Amino acid sequence: MDNNEKGSQQHLDPAAEVGQEAAEVGQDAAVSVEAPPPTMTEEERQELQVELLRVEDEILTLSQVLAAKERQLADIKRKLGVTPLNELKQNFTRTWQEVTTSSAYKRTSETLSHAGLKATSAFSNMSLTISRKLDDIRNAPTFKSFEEKMGTWKNKMSPEMDGSEQMNVPDAEAQHQDTPTNLDAPLH
């Protein structure tokens, strides 16, 4: 690649720009280095400068390669019709399968199932106990006496009507017609 191609590629590729910026910052840092530490010789300093430039160059190259691979990946996914939503669904499905096959999930599921069975049994026993207590109360002599008194009171309050005996209850419309209305009277 010549310099024109590299320059246009770097402007199109954000990862390459980041790598280039990092290299430029590194070069600025190398230039702005003050005096070497007193324990470092001039030869060691020059070796480190060369090593610094080499590592920065490798970082730039790797960022350009990574950007190219990301473009290639996006192109392949586009050709296959893989959308971000499809990827999300696949990731969710894969993660859910991993979770449901994990030993922690299985232990938790078993524990909750066991707890549910115990709770069901406890509620069943409680319901049976309450039912028995209510039957005991209903069969108690005090309740029977109360029930008999209520029955007697009910019979006294509302006597049964047989065919010959009917209560004389005027209907509401007849009562309304019988009551005088003062609508015709003048208001004073």
RAJO-V174509 format. One record per residue. N is the residue number from 1. PHI is phi in whole degrees, 0 to 359 (NA if undefined). OMEGA is omega in radians with two decimals (NA if undefined). D_CENTER is the distance of its C-alpha to the mean C-alpha in whole Angstrom. Layout:
BEGIN
n:N phi:PHI omega:OMEGA d_center:D_CENTER
n:N phi:PHI omega:OMEGA d_center:D_CENTER
END
This chain:
BEGIN
n:1 phi:NA omega:3.08 d_center:52
n:2 phi:270 omega:-3.05 d_center:54
n:3 phi:295 omega:3.12 d_center:53
n:4 phi:295 omega:3.12 d_center:52
n:5 phi:294 omega:3.13 d_center:49
n:6 phi:298 omega:-3.12 d_center:48
n:7 phi:296 omega:-3.12 d_center:48
n:8 phi:289 omega:3.12 d_center:46
n:9 phi:291 omega:-3.13 d_center:44
n:10 phi:293 omega:3.14 d_center:42
n:11 phi:286 omega:3.12 d_center:42
n:12 phi:277 omega:-3.00 d_center:40
n:13 phi:250 omega:-3.12 d_center:38
n:14 phi:297 omega:-3.13 d_center:35
n:15 phi:295 omega:3.13 d_center:35
n:16 phi:293 omega:3.12 d_center:39
n:17 phi:297 omega:3.11 d_center:39
n:18 phi:298 omega:3.12 d_center:37
n:19 phi:297 omega:3.14 d_center:39
n:20 phi:296 omega:3.12 d_center:43
n:21 phi:298 omega:3.13 d_center:42
n:22 phi:296 omega:3.14 d_center:41
n:23 phi:294 omega:3.14 d_center:44
n:24 phi:294 omega:3.11 d_center:46
n:25 phi:297 omega:3.12 d_center:45
n:26 phi:298 omega:3.12 d_center:46
n:27 phi:294 omega:3.10 d_center:49
n:28 phi:299 omega:3.14 d_center:49
n:29 phi:294 omega:-3.13 d_center:48
n:30 phi:293 omega:-3.12 d_center:51
n:31 phi:288 omega:-3.05 d_center:54
n:32 phi:274 omega:3.12 d_center:53
n:33 phi:294 omega:3.13 d_center:53
n:34 phi:280 omega:-3.10 d_center:56
n:35 phi:300 omega:-3.14 d_center:58
n:36 phi:295 omega:3.08 d_center:57
n:37 phi:304 omega:-3.06 d_center:57
n:38 phi:299 omega:-3.11 d_center:60
n:39 phi:275 omega:-3.09 d_center:60
n:40 phi:260 omega:3.10 d_center:59
n:41 phi:275 omega:3.13 d_center:62
n:42 phi:298 omega:3.14 d_center:62
n:43 phi:293 omega:3.11 d_center:62
n:44 phi:296 omega:3.12 d_center:59
n:45 phi:297 omega:3.14 d_center:57
n:46 phi:295 omega:3.10 d_center:58
n:47 phi:297 omega:3.12 d_center:57
n:48 phi:293 omega:3.10 d_center:53
n:49 phi:297 omega:3.12 d_center:54
n:50 phi:296 omega:3.12 d_center:54
n:51 phi:297 omega:3.11 d_center:51
n:52 phi:300 omega:3.13 d_center:49
n:53 phi:297 omega:3.13 d_center:50
n:54 phi:297 omega:-3.13 d_center:50
n:55 phi:293 omega:3.10 d_center:46
n:56 phi:298 omega:3.11 d_center:45
n:57 phi:295 omega:3.11 d_center:47
n:58 phi:296 omega:3.12 d_center:45
n:59 phi:298 omega:3.13 d_center:41
n:60 phi:299 omega:3.14 d_center:42
n:61 phi:298 omega:-3.13 d_center:43
n:62 phi:296 omega:3.13 d_center:40
n:63 phi:293 omega:3.09 d_center:38
n:64 phi:292 omega:3.11 d_center:40
n:65 phi:295 omega:3.12 d_center:39
n:66 phi:299 omega:3.13 d_center:36
n:67 phi:298 omega:3.12 d_center:36
n:68 phi:295 omega:3.12 d_center:38
n:69 phi:294 omega:3.11 d_center:36
n:70 phi:294 omega:3.08 d_center:32
n:71 phi:296 omega:3.13 d_center:34
n:72 phi:297 omega:3.11 d_center:35
n:73 phi:299 omega:3.14 d_center:32
n:74 phi:298 omega:3.14 d_center:31
n:75 phi:294 omega:3.13 d_center:34
n:76 phi:297 omega:3.13 d_center:33
n:77 phi:298 omega:3.12 d_center:30
n:78 phi:298 omega:-3.14 d_center:31
n:79 phi:295 omega:3.13 d_center:34
n:80 phi:279 omega:-3.12 d_center:32
n:81 phi:79 omega:3.13 d_center:29
n:82 phi:279 omega:3.13 d_center:26
n:83 phi:255 omega:3.08 d_center:24
n:84 phi:302 omega:3.11 d_center:21
n:85 phi:294 omega:3.09 d_center:19
n:86 phi:298 omega:3.12 d_center:20
n:87 phi:298 omega:3.13 d_center:20
n:88 phi:297 omega:3.11 d_center:16
n:89 phi:298 omega:3.14 d_center:16
n:90 phi:296 omega:3.12 d_center:19
n:91 phi:296 omega:3.13 d_center:17
n:92 phi:297 omega:-3.14 d_center:14
n:93 phi:298 omega:-3.14 d_center:16
n:94 phi:297 omega:-3.14 d_center:18
n:95 phi:295 omega:3.14 d_center:16
n:96 phi:297 omega:3.10 d_center:14
n:97 phi:296 omega:3.12 d_center:18
n:98 phi:296 omega:-3.13 d_center:19
n:99 phi:293 omega:-3.07 d_center:16
n:100 phi:290 omega:3.10 d_center:17
n:101 phi:266 omega:-3.13 d_center:21
n:102 phi:287 omega:-3.12 d_center:21
n:103 phi:292 omega:3.12 d_center:23
n:104 phi:297 omega:3.12 d_center:20
n:105 phi:296 omega:-3.13 d_center:18
n:106 phi:297 omega:3.12 d_center:21
n:107 phi:297 omega:-3.14 d_center:22
n:108 phi:296 omega:3.13 d_center:19
n:109 phi:298 omega:3.11 d_center:19
n:110 phi:296 omega:-3.14 d_center:22
n:111 phi:296 omega:3.13 d_center:22
n:112 phi:294 omega:3.10 d_center:20
n:113 phi:297 omega:3.13 d_center:22
n:114 phi:297 omega:3.13 d_center:25
n:115 phi:296 omega:3.10 d_center:23
n:116 phi:297 omega:3.10 d_center:22
n:117 phi:296 omega:3.12 d_center:26
n:118 phi:295 omega:3.14 d_center:27
n:119 phi:295 omega:3.12 d_center:26
n:120 phi:299 omega:3.12 d_center:27
n:121 phi:296 omega:-3.14 d_center:30
n:122 phi:296 omega:3.13 d_center:30
n:123 phi:295 omega:3.11 d_center:30
n:124 phi:296 omega:3.12 d_center:32
n:125 phi:296 omega:-3.14 d_center:35
n:126 phi:296 omega:3.12 d_center:34
n:127 phi:298 omega:3.12 d_center:34
n:128 phi:297 omega:3.13 d_center:38
n:129 phi:296 omega:3.12 d_center:39
n:130 phi:297 omega:3.12 d_center:38
n:131 phi:300 omega:3.12 d_center:40
n:132 phi:296 omega:-3.13 d_center:43
n:133 phi:296 omega:3.11 d_center:43
n:134 phi:296 omega:3.07 d_center:43
n:135 phi:297 omega:3.11 d_center:46
n:136 phi:298 omega:3.13 d_center:48
n:137 phi:295 omega:-3.12 d_center:48
n:138 phi:296 omega:-3.11 d_center:49
n:139 phi:271 omega:3.14 d_center:52
n:140 phi:290 omega:-3.12 d_center:53
n:141 phi:300 omega:-3.13 d_center:56
n:142 phi:296 omega:-3.14 d_center:55
n:143 phi:293 omega:3.13 d_center:53
n:144 phi:298 omega:3.11 d_center:55
n:145 phi:297 omega:3.13 d_center:58
n:146 phi:298 omega:-3.13 d_center:55
n:147 phi:297 omega:3.12 d_center:54
n:148 phi:295 omega:3.14 d_center:58
n:149 phi:296 omega:3.12 d_center:59
n:150 phi:295 omega:3.11 d_center:56
n:151 phi:296 omega:3.12 d_center:57
n:152 phi:297 omega:-3.14 d_center:61
n:153 phi:298 omega:3.14 d_center:60
n:154 phi:297 omega:-3.12 d_center:58
n:155 phi:295 omega:3.13 d_center:61
n:156 phi:289 omega:-3.09 d_center:63
n:157 phi:285 omega:-3.12 d_center:61
n:158 phi:227 omega:-3.13 d_center:61
n:159 phi:292 omega:3.12 d_center:64
n:160 phi:288 omega:3.13 d_center:63
n:161 phi:257 omega:3.04 d_center:65
n:162 phi:260 omega:-3.05 d_center:67
n:163 phi:297 omega:-3.07 d_center:69
n:164 phi:278 omega:-3.05 d_center:72
n:165 phi:252 omega:3.10 d_center:70
n:166 phi:234 omega:3.09 d_center:68
n:167 phi:282 omega:-3.14 d_center:67
n:168 phi:269 omega:-3.13 d_center:68
n:169 phi:245 omega:3.12 d_center:65
n:170 phi:290 omega:3.14 d_center:66
n:171 phi:284 omega:-3.03 d_center:63
n:172 phi:295 omega:-3.11 d_center:61
n:173 phi:291 omega:3.12 d_center:63
n:174 phi:294 omega:3.12 d_center:67
n:175 phi:297 omega:-3.10 d_center:66
n:176 phi:293 omega:3.14 d_center:65
n:177 phi:286 omega:-3.12 d_center:68
n:178 phi:285 omega:-3.08 d_center:70
n:179 phi:280 omega:-3.13 d_center:69
n:180 phi:288 omega:3.08 d_center:71
n:181 phi:247 omega:-3.13 d_center:69
n:182 phi:256 omega:-3.13 d_center:71
n:183 phi:287 omega:-3.12 d_center:69
n:184 phi:280 omega:-3.11 d_center:73
n:185 phi:286 omega:3.13 d_center:74
n:186 phi:290 omega:3.10 d_center:74
n:187 phi:275 omega:-3.14 d_center:72
n:188 phi:251 omega:NA d_center:74
END
